[in-house]
Amino acid sequence: MEKNVVTDMTQSRQELLDRLHAKYAATLDDKLAKLKEIVDILVTGKPNSDNTAALTELMSEAHKIAGSAGTYGFADLGDAARELELYCQAISETSSLRSLVDQEKIASLVAKILLCHSKPSQQ
């Protein structure tokens, strides 16, 4: 009897985790579309132009994803978002995107995030 109670609790817990995972996954398309929108502004702009607001917004959105993705089973996505956040932070400390290299690196990091989002990390 006791074994059935543990099994039922484990199943209930897993069902809850699965529902939370699915709910978070359903929000990812909007979150990632927002990242793409911001990066399009940064990548199509001129290096050394005033892109502080867009860069700050990108860093903030990456921070949100980095902080939540792992909790819902997307550890790789969270790691990729953290990498983008830290890169944006480093750039923001120098005021703006300085070169096409910065723009390309940001585009590459966002592409990495987009690749990571479709599957949960194996734990």
Secondary structure by P-SEA (a helix, b strand, c coil): caaaaaaaaaaaaaaaaaaaaaaaaaaaaaaaaaaaaaaaaaaaccccccaaaaaaaaaaaaaaaaaccccccaaaaaaaaaaaaaaaaaaaaacccccaaaaaaaaaaaaaaaaaccccccc
